């Protein structure tokens, strides 16, 4: 893993910020006031070395999917930048695998047309070579070339996600955004898709941004993990460092809230308190109202991202520093 982390960066996200206008209430209309803006992303920065997987985890509403859309170019940030860099002379290309394999495929198109669309869009092949490439991709993802003439409704959820992966590979990407690609699938099928993605990464030298709320999944997939809370990255660490000795209290409490089948009679500890509204964020640390170790300065000053052990963490009192 260490040699992978020394690879040149393929993706660099620098200080990305995004706000959204909240809906106008009757009070705003009555008084003529402008509704407040919700801070969806607040200064998010990270980088992904080529050939590695960066896992992004956090509770629903923390900004994961907004960040994915900005990186994919489907949405513009208010400020900051996203750079996809060239690797070994290969033209950088990006594709995305979506969460729901039932809605991400056009139900009126045959599978050969679905997979061939990126090939035509990027003008990668023409004529009979397109169909040959479609057949190859179907075999790569564990399906048959005979499936090319079928329609999406003829497949199971796991098979549809394999088709989505084949479509993504058709664009010959260097970088794939995987936005909760297994959350809509049965547990047994999830493992198959995860193994497929790992095999394809090794075969095609792919780089992944893997977004999920499932810590078990990210532990299997990611080399580096970023933990998000209320639009901020609050910890970034290599996989072993995060799971063995988390630095941020939120990351530590997340791990304690997950069942562990290897530990008998383990007590689970749900994270206490309520998540603050994006329309009324606290002045200091975003996690202050839920943190058992809060200090006075946590309420007054927002902690910067700093190094603590093997993690980068946004906390004045990192847990791994106290444990060492």
Rosetta silent file (secondary structure, phi, psi, omega in degrees, C-alpha in Angstrom):
SEQUENCE: XXXXXXXXXXXXXXXXXXXXXXXXXXXXXXXXXXXXXXXXXXXXXXXXXXXXXXXXXXXXXXXXXXXXXXXXXXXXXXXXXXXXXXXXXXXXXXXXXXXXXXXXXXXXXXXXXXXXXXXXXXXXXXXXXXXXXXXXXXXXXXXXXXXXXXXXXXXXXXXXXXXXXXXXXXXXXXXXXXXXXXXXXXXXXXXXXXXXXXXXXXXXXXXXXXXXXXXXXXXXXXXXXXXXXXXXXXXXXXXXXXXXXXXXXXXXXXXXXXXXXXXXXXXXXXXXXXXXXXXXXXXXXXXXXXXXXXXXXXXXXXXXXXXXXXXXXXXXXXXXXXXX
SCORE:     score description
SCORE:     0.000 S_00000001
   1 L     0.000  -37.989 -178.158    0.000    0.000    0.000 S_00000001
   2 H   -62.398  -38.467  178.499    2.836    2.421    0.812 S_00000001
   3 H   -65.073  -35.920  176.640    4.292    2.110   -2.693 S_00000001
   4 H   -63.678  -41.491 -176.987    0.883    2.913   -4.143 S_00000001
   5 H   -67.809  -16.459  177.882    0.601    6.018   -1.972 S_00000001
   6 L   -89.079    0.549  177.982    3.917    7.275   -3.433 S_00000001
   7 L   -67.953  155.940  176.829    2.458    7.266   -6.968 S_00000001
   8 L   -64.049  150.629 -178.739    1.901   10.633   -8.675 S_00000001
   9 E   -68.513  140.833  173.175   -1.473   12.227   -8.053 S_00000001
  10 E  -102.991  -34.466  179.035   -4.237   11.651  -10.576 S_00000001
  11 E  -128.761  134.860  176.114   -6.900   13.822   -8.931 S_00000001
  12 E  -128.424  120.072  175.619   -6.386   16.967   -6.856 S_00000001
  13 E  -108.099  122.692 -172.230   -9.320   18.653   -5.078 S_00000001
  14 E  -125.445  109.329  170.365   -8.353   22.059   -3.685 S_00000001
  15 E    52.344   48.835 -178.026  -10.449   24.109   -1.236 S_00000001
  16 E   -79.383  129.964  178.686  -13.827   23.313   -2.845 S_00000001
  17 E  -128.719  143.313  179.276  -16.801   25.237   -1.447 S_00000001
  18 E  -150.875  129.656  174.255  -20.464   25.003   -2.374 S_00000001
  19 E  -121.593  157.555  176.816  -23.602   26.626   -0.980 S_00000001
  20 E  -127.624  142.790  175.381  -27.234   26.198   -1.936 S_00000001
  21 E   -73.643  126.733  177.274  -30.089   28.651   -1.653 S_00000001
  22 L   -74.890  160.485 -177.980  -32.653   27.370    0.831 S_00000001
  23 L   -67.731  151.133 -177.623  -36.311   27.359   -0.115 S_00000001
  24 L   -84.537  120.453  179.212  -38.325   30.528    0.474 S_00000001
  25 L   -84.982  173.304  178.443  -40.749   30.242    3.393 S_00000001
  26 H   -64.012  -31.505  179.787  -43.945   32.238    3.829 S_00000001
  27 H   -68.049  -40.093  177.333  -42.099   34.468    6.321 S_00000001
  28 H   -63.571  -41.415  179.889  -39.419   35.294    3.754 S_00000001
  29 H   -66.440  -37.158 -178.029  -42.086   36.133    1.184 S_00000001
  30 H   -69.884  -39.379 -175.827  -43.976   38.269    3.700 S_00000001
  31 H   -94.544  -10.975 -178.016  -40.923   40.236    4.853 S_00000001
  32 L    76.911   12.107  179.942  -39.074   40.292    1.542 S_00000001
  33 L   -77.777  149.733  176.319  -36.006   38.722    3.151 S_00000001
  34 L   -84.048  128.557  179.537  -33.633   36.561    1.134 S_00000001
  35 L   -60.279  148.112  178.844  -33.538   32.957    2.460 S_00000001
  36 L   -68.119  160.428  178.326  -30.180   31.904    3.955 S_00000001
  37 E   -99.213  141.369  178.691  -27.767   29.729    2.019 S_00000001
  38 E   -91.736  131.029  179.376  -26.869   26.231    3.193 S_00000001
  39 E   -84.969  101.515 -178.298  -23.151   25.402    3.332 S_00000001
  40 E   -84.404  -39.080  177.842  -22.893   22.031    1.595 S_00000001
  41 E  -134.906  133.548 -173.708  -19.087   21.957    1.171 S_00000001
  42 E  -131.344   87.051  175.161  -16.662   24.071    3.155 S_00000001
  43 E    70.156   47.472 -178.325  -13.047   24.038    1.983 S_00000001
  44 E   -82.724  126.170  178.955  -12.676   20.389    0.975 S_00000001
  45 E  -137.703  134.092  171.400   -9.151   19.433   -0.151 S_00000001
  46 E  -167.792  171.084  177.888   -7.566   16.055   -0.855 S_00000001
  47 E  -139.632  153.505 -179.404   -5.616   14.198   -3.540 S_00000001
  48 E  -124.446  115.230  175.447   -5.725   10.671   -4.931 S_00000001
  49 E   -65.530  150.208 -179.155   -2.526    8.967   -6.157 S_00000001
  50 L   -59.392  137.139  176.128   -2.794    7.044   -9.409 S_00000001
  51 L    81.724    6.020 -179.012   -3.930    3.439   -9.087 S_00000001
  52 L  -114.276  171.944  177.403   -5.361    3.885   -5.587 S_00000001
  53 E  -119.070  126.997  174.056   -8.829    4.176   -4.064 S_00000001
  54 E  -103.784  116.615  179.402   -9.880    7.103   -1.894 S_00000001
  55 E   -92.030  133.648  179.741  -12.865    6.193    0.242 S_00000001
  56 E  -117.109  117.532 -175.839  -15.225    8.973    1.298 S_00000001
  57 E  -124.960  159.854  179.079  -17.486    8.185    4.265 S_00000001
  58 L   158.563  165.905 -179.630  -19.961   10.065    6.411 S_00000001
  59 L   -68.447  161.559  176.478  -23.599   10.293    7.415 S_00000001
  60 L   -57.530  136.882  178.735  -26.325   11.165    4.908 S_00000001
  61 L    88.476    4.570 -177.425  -26.359   14.873    4.101 S_00000001
  62 L   -82.292  -11.351  177.486  -22.678   15.471    4.872 S_00000001
  63 L   114.355    4.988 -176.280  -21.873   16.508    1.298 S_00000001
  64 H   -60.161  -51.584 -176.179  -20.485   13.314   -0.254 S_00000001
  65 H   -70.326  -33.251  175.050  -22.744   13.235   -3.316 S_00000001
  66 H   -61.987  -43.660  177.862  -22.471   16.996   -3.865 S_00000001
  67 H   -62.817  -41.125  178.979  -18.703   16.625   -3.951 S_00000001
  68 H   -60.563  -42.506 -179.647  -18.997   13.702   -6.385 S_00000001
  69 H   -66.600  -36.133  177.374  -21.135   15.780   -8.762 S_00000001
  70 H   -67.552  -44.247  178.636  -18.652   18.650   -8.642 S_00000001
  71 H   -62.598  -37.497 -179.670  -15.711   16.344   -9.358 S_00000001
  72 H   -75.838   -8.877 -178.874  -17.667   14.777  -12.244 S_00000001
  73 L    83.957    9.757  179.320  -18.399   18.220  -13.698 S_00000001
  74 L   -82.851  -10.269 -178.266  -22.151   17.873  -13.203 S_00000001
  75 L  -150.806  145.228  179.925  -22.145   20.854  -10.835 S_00000001
  76 L   -97.131  138.370  175.450  -19.917   23.908  -10.446 S_00000001
  77 L   -76.163  158.390  172.122  -18.324   24.836   -7.099 S_00000001
  78 L   -68.866  -36.384  177.002  -18.666   28.344   -5.688 S_00000001
  79 E  -158.087  170.908 -176.295  -14.879   28.382   -5.334 S_00000001
  80 E    92.257  178.950 -175.057  -11.936   26.012   -5.353 S_00000001
  81 E  -144.849  156.236  174.349  -10.757   23.682   -8.083 S_00000001
  82 E  -128.893  124.256 -176.906  -10.754   20.066   -9.237 S_00000001
  83 E  -123.818  123.290  173.566   -7.846   18.863  -11.419 S_00000001
  84 E  -102.389  117.236 -169.852   -7.665   15.524  -13.229 S_00000001
  85 L   -98.456  157.283 -179.485   -4.022   14.997  -14.189 S_00000001
  86 L   -75.004  145.065 -179.485   -2.426   13.066  -17.013 S_00000001
  87 E  -129.613  118.020  176.776   -0.944    9.653  -16.234 S_00000001
  88 L    51.854   38.759  177.604    1.821    8.017  -18.328 S_00000001
  89 L    78.712   -2.815  178.670    0.767    9.938  -21.416 S_00000001
  90 E   -79.672  135.930  176.439   -2.819    8.694  -21.200 S_00000001
  91 L   -65.698  125.814 -178.208   -5.469   11.304  -21.765 S_00000001
  92 L   -68.255  125.870  176.769   -7.282   11.748  -18.450 S_00000001
  93 L  -132.417  147.732 -176.443  -10.888   10.609  -18.649 S_00000001
  94 E  -124.428  140.189  173.323  -13.479   10.313  -15.950 S_00000001
  95 E  -136.025  165.817 -175.996  -16.566    8.128  -15.671 S_00000001
  96 E  -133.344  137.268  173.202  -19.122    7.585  -12.923 S_00000001
  97 E  -108.576  121.650 -171.943  -20.908    4.516  -11.553 S_00000001
  98 L   -89.940  166.109 -174.602  -24.172    5.529   -9.930 S_00000001
  99 L   -66.822  -44.333 -170.903  -25.881    4.197   -6.837 S_00000001
 100 L  -104.918  106.147 -179.781  -29.073    2.828   -8.373 S_00000001
 101 L   -70.489   -9.924 -179.982  -28.603    0.361  -11.261 S_00000001
 102 L   -83.532  -32.275 -178.519  -32.354    0.433  -11.891 S_00000001
 103 L  -101.831  -13.010 -175.839  -32.576    4.146  -12.723 S_00000001
 104 L   -85.969   -7.061  178.063  -29.112    4.744  -14.194 S_00000001
 105 L  -111.051  139.072  178.802  -29.768    2.653  -17.331 S_00000001
 106 L   -72.431  114.917 -174.380  -32.128    3.714  -20.110 S_00000001
 107 L   -67.412  -17.096 -178.269  -34.888    1.107  -20.044 S_00000001
 108 L   -91.987   -6.973 -178.809  -35.686    1.666  -23.747 S_00000001
 109 L  -100.825  146.450  170.981  -32.187    0.934  -24.992 S_00000001
 110 E   -73.706  160.887 -176.094  -30.635   -2.454  -25.614 S_00000001
 111 H   -62.326  -37.185 -179.849  -27.478   -3.253  -23.661 S_00000001
 112 H   -62.881  -37.270  178.624  -25.217   -2.941  -26.711 S_00000001
 113 H   -71.033  -38.022  179.261  -26.397    0.637  -27.283 S_00000001
 114 H   -61.552  -47.922 -176.940  -25.995    1.530  -23.592 S_00000001
 115 H   -72.735  -33.504 -177.225  -22.399    0.306  -23.443 S_00000001
 116 H   -74.784  -17.602 -174.914  -21.484    1.689  -26.871 S_00000001
 117 H   -55.591  -48.626  177.818  -22.647    5.224  -26.049 S_00000001
 118 H   -64.082  -31.003  178.517  -19.342    6.354  -24.409 S_00000001
 119 H   -63.539  -44.745  177.656  -17.378    4.760  -27.266 S_00000001
 120 H   -68.362  -40.658 -176.626  -19.269    6.877  -29.796 S_00000001
 121 H   -62.515  -38.910 -179.773  -19.178    9.978  -27.599 S_00000001
 122 L   -94.441    0.869  178.998  -15.374    9.859  -27.293 S_00000001
 123 L    53.672   49.627 -177.063  -14.911    8.559  -30.878 S_00000001
 124 L   -85.937  -31.539  179.574  -12.765    5.686  -29.629 S_00000001
 125 L  -148.675  168.162  178.230  -13.816    3.105  -32.249 S_00000001
 126 L  -145.762  163.182  176.041  -16.050    2.796  -35.283 S_00000001
 127 L    62.723 -139.405 -177.176  -17.872    0.161  -37.305 S_00000001
 128 H   -66.013  -23.191 -178.920  -17.570   -3.470  -36.274 S_00000001
 129 H   -64.033  -26.332  178.913  -14.876   -2.590  -33.721 S_00000001
 130 H   -66.608  -48.451 -179.657  -17.562   -1.003  -31.517 S_00000001
 131 H   -64.970  -36.631  177.071  -19.544   -4.231  -31.240 S_00000001
 132 H   -62.483  -40.632  179.550  -16.348   -6.197  -30.615 S_00000001
 133 H   -67.180  -39.063  177.156  -15.486   -3.831  -27.786 S_00000001
 134 H   -60.354  -45.218  178.940  -18.985   -4.169  -26.290 S_00000001
 135 H   -61.154  -42.462  178.891  -18.618   -7.959  -26.304 S_00000001
 136 H   -61.042  -43.725 -177.463  -15.190   -7.692  -24.628 S_00000001
 137 H   -67.143  -38.330  176.567  -16.530   -5.420  -21.916 S_00000001
 138 H   -60.684  -40.594  178.433  -19.470   -7.713  -21.181 S_00000001
 139 H   -68.663  -37.311  179.112  -17.032  -10.577  -20.666 S_00000001
 140 H   -59.450  -35.631 -176.786  -14.792   -8.385  -18.473 S_00000001
 141 L   -96.986   12.021  173.764  -17.667   -7.764  -16.065 S_00000001
 142 L    86.888   19.491  175.769  -18.802  -11.387  -15.952 S_00000001
 143 L  -113.282 -179.185 -176.084  -21.632  -11.301  -18.492 S_00000001
 144 L  -110.032  145.844  174.360  -22.035  -12.857  -21.937 S_00000001
 145 H   -55.586  -25.995  178.212  -21.852  -11.193  -25.374 S_00000001
 146 H   -65.450  -19.568  179.459  -25.294  -12.730  -25.956 S_00000001
 147 H   -73.613  -10.487 -175.213  -26.620  -10.282  -23.331 S_00000001
 148 H   -63.294  -27.507 -176.470  -25.941   -7.360  -25.682 S_00000001
 149 H   -91.709    2.223 -179.230  -29.309   -7.716  -27.416 S_00000001
 150 L   -91.053  174.642  178.701  -31.332   -7.711  -24.183 S_00000001
 151 E  -112.240  158.335 -176.023  -32.925   -4.832  -22.283 S_00000001
 152 H   -53.665  -34.803 -176.447  -32.192   -3.712  -18.685 S_00000001
 153 H   -67.361  -11.484 -178.792  -35.440   -5.141  -17.276 S_00000001
 154 H   -87.149    3.651 -175.541  -34.243   -8.635  -18.176 S_00000001
 155 L  -120.620  157.482  174.306  -31.424   -8.496  -15.612 S_00000001
 156 L   -77.154  173.802  179.466  -31.123   -8.634  -11.830 S_00000001
 157 H   -61.303  -43.915  178.904  -29.828   -5.695   -9.778 S_00000001
 158 H   -64.247  -39.210  178.029  -26.309   -7.094   -9.591 S_00000001
 159 H   -66.909  -37.905  176.945  -26.249   -7.762  -13.332 S_00000001
 160 H   -63.322  -39.078  179.001  -27.447   -4.238  -14.038 S_00000001
 161 H   -68.033  -32.340  173.663  -24.631   -2.835  -11.956 S_00000001
 162 H   -63.022  -38.636  176.820  -22.192   -4.961  -13.963 S_00000001
 163 H   -65.277  -40.222  177.002  -23.659   -3.365  -17.099 S_00000001
 164 H   -61.729  -39.026  178.075  -23.166    0.072  -15.532 S_00000001
 165 H   -66.946  -42.247  177.184  -19.537   -0.804  -14.852 S_00000001
 166 H   -60.985  -41.146  177.499  -19.090   -2.001  -18.448 S_00000001
 167 H   -61.613  -41.576  178.564  -20.562    1.279  -19.695 S_00000001
 168 H   -64.132  -41.557 -179.855  -18.117    3.218  -17.513 S_00000001
 169 H   -68.192  -24.704 -178.176  -15.158    1.196  -18.800 S_00000001
 170 H   -61.380  -28.602  178.043  -16.268    1.781  -22.398 S_00000001
 171 L   -80.120    5.222 -179.579  -15.067    5.386  -22.141 S_00000001
 172 L    49.710   58.351 -176.199  -11.543    4.108  -21.347 S_00000001
 173 L   -78.469  157.481  166.148  -11.308    6.125  -18.126 S_00000001
 174 L   -98.124  -19.224 -173.515   -8.294    6.677  -15.923 S_00000001
 175 E  -137.704  132.488  179.564  -10.537    7.703  -13.024 S_00000001
 176 E  -122.413  131.111  170.852  -13.864    6.303  -11.793 S_00000001
 177 E   -96.084  119.081  179.840  -16.268    7.878   -9.323 S_00000001
 178 E  -108.853  100.599 -174.817  -18.189    5.114   -7.551 S_00000001
 179 E   -94.939   93.154 -178.424  -21.127    6.765   -5.781 S_00000001
 180 L    50.377   53.073 -171.155  -22.493    4.133   -3.360 S_00000001
 181 L   -70.134  -11.458 -178.548  -22.352    1.486   -6.140 S_00000001
 182 L  -117.594   -0.773 -172.311  -23.402   -1.408   -3.900 S_00000001
 183 L   -68.459  -23.576 -179.270  -25.900    0.170   -1.486 S_00000001
 184 L   -93.191    8.217 -174.469  -28.939   -0.854   -3.564 S_00000001
 185 L  -111.200  157.461  173.921  -27.788   -4.485   -3.832 S_00000001
 186 L   -63.340  155.105 -175.828  -28.179   -7.567   -1.657 S_00000001
 187 H   -58.498  -42.481 -178.827  -25.246   -8.295    0.656 S_00000001
 188 H   -64.612  -34.947  179.790  -24.173  -11.399   -1.293 S_00000001
 189 H   -76.486  -32.455  178.168  -24.179   -9.440   -4.549 S_00000001
 190 H   -54.853  -45.994 -178.032  -22.291   -6.536   -2.958 S_00000001
 191 H   -61.171  -39.616  179.461  -19.246   -8.743   -2.389 S_00000001
 192 H   -63.597  -42.932 -178.899  -19.246   -9.835   -6.036 S_00000001
 193 H   -68.159  -40.402  178.235  -19.339   -6.242   -7.293 S_00000001
 194 H   -62.627  -43.472  177.565  -16.602   -5.128   -4.890 S_00000001
 195 H   -63.458  -39.115  177.695  -14.355   -7.991   -5.995 S_00000001
 196 H   -61.584  -45.769 -179.444  -15.049   -7.114   -9.623 S_00000001
 197 H   -62.708  -38.238  178.321  -14.098   -3.467   -9.056 S_00000001
 198 H   -67.386  -40.752  178.623  -10.843   -4.487   -7.352 S_00000001
 199 H   -64.522  -42.258 -179.676   -9.957   -6.864  -10.200 S_00000001
 200 H   -67.011  -35.421  178.066  -10.693   -4.201  -12.820 S_00000001
 201 H   -61.441  -44.109  179.935   -8.594   -1.652  -10.942 S_00000001
 202 H   -68.026  -37.843 -176.091   -5.601   -3.964  -11.048 S_00000001
 203 H   -72.876  -39.627 -173.549   -6.162   -4.906  -14.687 S_00000001
 204 H  -109.443    9.484  179.906   -6.694   -1.409  -16.093 S_00000001
 205 L    53.569   51.366 -176.929   -4.641    0.664  -13.610 S_00000001
 206 L   -90.004  154.473  174.607   -7.750    2.580  -12.538 S_00000001
 207 E  -116.251  134.337 -174.366   -8.041    5.192   -9.821 S_00000001
 208 E  -119.626  142.382  156.991  -11.235    5.310   -7.748 S_00000001
 209 E  -106.330  114.911 -174.256  -13.141    7.761   -5.605 S_00000001
 210 E  -111.605  111.114 -176.068  -15.366    5.386   -3.640 S_00000001
 211 E  -101.661  129.694 -178.562  -18.255    7.062   -1.823 S_00000001
 212 L  -161.067  161.114  170.295  -20.185    5.123    0.784 S_00000001
 213 L  -104.334    0.232 -174.213  -21.756    5.291    4.230 S_00000001
 214 L   -98.785  109.057 -177.596  -20.736    1.677    4.882 S_00000001
 215 H   -66.695  -31.055  178.183  -17.482    1.421    6.841 S_00000001
 216 H   -64.545  -38.745  179.550  -17.178   -2.311    6.155 S_00000001
 217 H   -67.992  -46.059 -176.649  -17.205   -1.645    2.417 S_00000001
 218 H   -67.417  -28.929  177.538  -14.657    1.166    2.552 S_00000001
 219 H   -65.369  -34.863  178.942  -12.348   -0.996    4.678 S_00000001
 220 H   -74.585  -36.181 -168.105  -12.277   -3.573    1.876 S_00000001
 221 H   -95.934  -36.006 -162.089  -11.887   -1.083   -0.972 S_00000001
 222 L   -95.218  144.975  168.982   -9.910    1.998    0.086 S_00000001
 223 L   -88.056  -42.526  173.634   -6.211    2.752    0.458 S_00000001
 224 E  -119.852  151.048 -179.430   -6.962    6.172    1.934 S_00000001
 225 E  -131.845  133.242  173.245  -10.158    7.233    3.706 S_00000001
 226 E  -112.288  130.229  179.288  -11.646   10.672    4.180 S_00000001
 227 E  -103.047  124.481 -178.781  -14.311   11.172    6.858 S_00000001
 228 E  -106.599  145.781  174.726  -16.811   13.958    6.173 S_00000001
 229 E  -148.696  120.468  177.930  -19.025   15.812    8.619 S_00000001
 230 L    48.652   50.796  172.596  -21.284   18.754    7.723 S_00000001
 231 L    82.500    1.890  179.739  -19.470   19.633    4.515 S_00000001
 232 E  -121.083  146.845  165.048  -15.932   19.329    5.862 S_00000001
 233 E   -79.586  121.220 -177.290  -13.269   16.654    5.720 S_00000001
 234 E  -107.280  -13.440  173.007  -12.480   16.117    9.389 S_00000001
 235 E  -156.837  138.343  173.301  -10.011   13.245    9.042 S_00000001
 236 E  -132.069  125.715 -177.219   -7.924   11.754    6.230 S_00000001
 237 E  -153.951  159.103  170.602   -5.849    8.651    6.909 S_00000001
 238 E   -67.301  156.617 -170.718   -4.638    5.448    5.337 S_00000001
 239 H   -53.798  -49.251 -176.914   -7.034    2.573    5.835 S_00000001
 240 H   -63.969  -40.340 -178.109   -5.118    0.798    8.616 S_00000001
 241 H   -63.619  -41.336 -177.858   -4.482    4.018   10.541 S_00000001
 242 H   -67.210  -44.156 -175.756   -8.139    5.014   10.547 S_00000001
 243 H   -78.337  -29.826 -178.864   -9.480    1.658   11.682 S_00000001
 244 H   -84.364  -35.489 -175.634   -6.695    0.900   14.181 S_00000001
 245 L  -151.903   74.139 -179.471   -6.361    4.334   15.764 S_00000001
 246 L   -61.361  147.135 -176.182   -8.861    6.974   14.571 S_00000001
 247 L   -97.125  -40.386 -176.789   -7.883   10.563   15.354 S_00000001
 248 L   -86.211  139.211  178.089  -11.149   12.506   15.248 S_00000001
 249 H   -54.319  -37.223  179.412  -13.782   11.833   17.950 S_00000001
 250 H   -64.394  -43.619  178.750  -16.447   11.518   15.254 S_00000001
 251 H   -63.396  -41.353  178.364  -14.438    8.867   13.387 S_00000001
 252 H   -62.007  -41.955 -178.265  -13.827    6.982   16.641 S_00000001
 253 H   -72.949  -32.719  174.271  -17.528    7.073   17.503 S_00000001
 254 H   -59.553  -46.134 -178.455  -18.516    5.986   13.995 S_00000001
 255 H   -65.830  -35.294  179.516  -16.356    2.886   14.335 S_00000001
 256 H   -72.785  -17.680 -179.768  -17.793    2.079   17.760 S_00000001
 257 L   -88.356   -2.172 -177.351  -21.316    2.258   16.319 S_00000001
 258 L   -99.550  130.246  177.242  -20.588   -0.507   13.770 S_00000001
 259 L   -62.619  144.619  177.871  -21.236   -4.176   14.711 S_00000001
 260 L  -125.374  111.963 -176.680  -18.163   -6.420   14.672 S_00000001
 261 L   -69.596  -17.212 -179.281  -18.843  -10.114   14.103 S_00000001
 262 L   -83.831  -10.580 -177.941  -15.348  -11.011   15.355 S_00000001
 263 L  -114.746  118.718 -179.062  -16.026   -9.572   18.812 S_00000001
 264 L   -76.222  141.408  174.401  -18.545  -11.366   21.045 S_00000001
 265 L    54.178   39.427  179.192  -21.010   -9.316   23.104 S_00000001
 266 L   -77.650  132.526  176.524  -19.629   -6.034   21.840 S_00000001
 267 L   -79.770  130.619  176.923  -21.509   -2.982   23.108 S_00000001
 268 L   -95.742  141.993 -175.687  -22.597   -0.608   20.367 S_00000001
 269 L  -125.622   93.920  176.434  -22.539    3.111   21.081 S_00000001
 270 L   -59.264  147.665  179.913  -24.742    5.257   18.828 S_00000001
 271 L   -72.393  124.445 -176.353  -23.446    8.802   18.365 S_00000001
 272 L   -76.158  166.982  172.449  -25.435   11.062   20.717 S_00000001
 273 L    82.770  174.501 -178.887  -27.012   14.403   19.875 S_00000001
 274 L  -107.347  147.420  175.430  -28.494   15.941   16.753 S_00000001
 275 L   -73.759  127.385  178.892  -26.707   17.001   13.586 S_00000001
 276 L   -61.678  156.467  177.269  -26.780   20.825   13.342 S_00000001
 277 L   -72.728  142.890  175.449  -28.632   22.442   10.455 S_00000001
 278 L   -65.974  -16.241  178.971  -26.564   23.493    7.442 S_00000001
 279 L   -86.735  -12.253 -178.411  -28.411   26.812    7.694 S_00000001
 280 L  -144.475   67.409 -177.151  -27.148   27.453   11.236 S_00000001
 281 L   -74.911  145.973  178.972  -23.717   25.923   11.646 S_00000001
 282 L   -65.041  155.559 -176.606  -21.884   26.370   14.954 S_00000001
 283 L   -67.136  -44.523 -176.926  -19.130   28.991   15.159 S_00000001
 284 L   -92.682 -128.069  179.909  -16.348   26.659   16.241 S_00000001
 285 L   -63.710  135.385 -179.401  -15.975   22.925   15.699 S_00000001
 286 L   -65.786  -23.336 -174.380  -18.850   21.437   13.704 S_00000001
 287 L   -98.248    5.615 -169.562  -18.951   18.411   16.017 S_00000001
 288 H   -57.993  -38.469 -175.273  -18.956   20.324   19.317 S_00000001
 289 H   -75.533   -6.841 -179.343  -22.566   19.607   20.350 S_00000001
 290 H  -118.106   -1.120 -171.662  -22.044   15.827   20.037 S_00000001
 291 L   -94.930  123.415  179.165  -18.478   15.514   21.332 S_00000001
 292 L   -69.183  -16.999 -175.290  -17.909   14.169   24.888 S_00000001
 293 L  -107.273   19.764 -178.113  -14.437   15.788   24.967 S_00000001
 294 L   -59.070  139.161  174.481  -15.468   19.313   23.968 S_00000001
 295 L  -117.920  170.901 -177.344  -13.432   22.177   25.434 S_00000001
 296 H   -58.611  -41.433 -178.116  -14.140   25.911   25.590 S_00000001
 297 H   -66.524  -23.972  179.419  -11.977   26.669   22.561 S_00000001
 298 H   -64.255  -30.560  179.967  -13.947   24.146   20.500 S_00000001
 299 H   -82.146  -17.121 -173.759  -16.998   26.420   20.747 S_00000001
 300 H  -103.150  -34.538 -171.344  -15.051   29.544   19.823 S_00000001
 301 L  -129.778  135.716  177.184  -12.581   28.556   17.116 S_00000001
 302 L   -79.356  122.582 -177.631  -12.836   26.175   14.194 S_00000001
 303 L   -67.288  139.694  176.730   -9.901   23.742   14.387 S_00000001
 304 L   -79.704  165.594  173.729   -7.603   23.671   11.348 S_00000001
 305 L   -75.886  123.979 -178.786   -6.578   20.510    9.540 S_00000001
 306 E  -142.441  167.589 -176.927   -3.316   19.347   11.142 S_00000001
 307 E   -86.554  133.982  175.153   -1.171   16.238   11.408 S_00000001
 308 E  -142.292  108.142 -176.228   -1.697   13.826   14.322 S_00000001
 309 L    63.167 -125.682  179.670    0.109   10.501   14.151 S_00000001
 310 L   -98.895   16.910 -177.801   -0.669    8.919   10.786 S_00000001
 311 E  -124.097  154.578  163.170   -3.763   11.054   10.192 S_00000001
 312 E  -101.682  127.831 -169.519   -4.637   14.554    9.105 S_00000001
 313 E  -141.597  145.482  176.944   -7.380   15.689   11.451 S_00000001
 314 L  -101.086   78.973 -176.094   -9.533   18.726   12.171 S_00000001
 315 L  -161.608  140.469  176.534   -9.448   18.565   15.972 S_00000001
 316 L   -76.711  -26.443 -175.645   -7.695   20.302   18.878 S_00000001
 317 L  -130.289   67.707 -177.202   -7.553   17.083   20.932 S_00000001
 318 L   -59.209  139.264 -174.428   -7.071   14.160   18.503 S_00000001
 319 H   -67.518  -35.003 -178.479   -7.847   10.808   20.017 S_00000001
 320 H   -71.041  -27.984  176.599   -4.785    9.010   18.594 S_00000001
 321 H   -70.292  -35.760  178.776   -2.463   11.590   20.185 S_00000001
 322 H   -69.730  -32.179 -177.076   -4.049   10.963   23.595 S_00000001
 323 H   -77.430  -21.906 -175.574   -3.678    7.197   23.179 S_00000001
 324 L   -84.793    0.000    0.000    0.034    7.347   22.312 S_00000001
